[in-house]
Amino acid sequence: MAEITGVFTCRLKPDADADQFEQFMRAELLPAYRDLPGCLAANLLHASKGSTPDEYISISRWESIEANDAVFGPDGQLPPAYAAAQDKLYDFVAEAKWVGYAPC
């Protein structure tokens, strides 16, 4: 099984505070994400240049596509701590999109 990298993008709501969003991501969501079985790393990038200052990218690395599917696939059960943090994400985010994954 080959490691994979996954990409997720999001755009903040117009009234969202970017500093509070970044603090939430660093303190709550990313640590909960990193604790998911099979997740090797998760990071947040900010689109700080160009015409999209309200956009962010999250990049995660997984042991395998099977490990990712076990968590996020149709039969996956999100651990309660992650599910609660993920729910808070939409306090900040207007649009979120799973872009895809590729082998590392």
Secondary structure as GFF3:
##gff-version 3
##sequence-region A 1 104
A	DSSP	beta_strand	4	12	.	.	.	ID=ss1
A	DSSP	alpha_helix	18	24	.	.	.	ID=ss2
A	DSSP	pi_helix	25	29	.	.	.	ID=ss3
A	DSSP	alpha_helix	30	34	.	.	.	ID=ss4
A	DSSP	beta_strand	39	46	.	.	.	ID=ss5
A	DSSP	beta_strand	55	62	.	.	.	ID=ss6
A	DSSP	alpha_helix	65	72	.	.	.	ID=ss7
A	DSSP	alpha_helix	80	89	.	.	.	ID=ss8
A	DSSP	beta_strand	93	103	.	.	.	ID=ss9
###
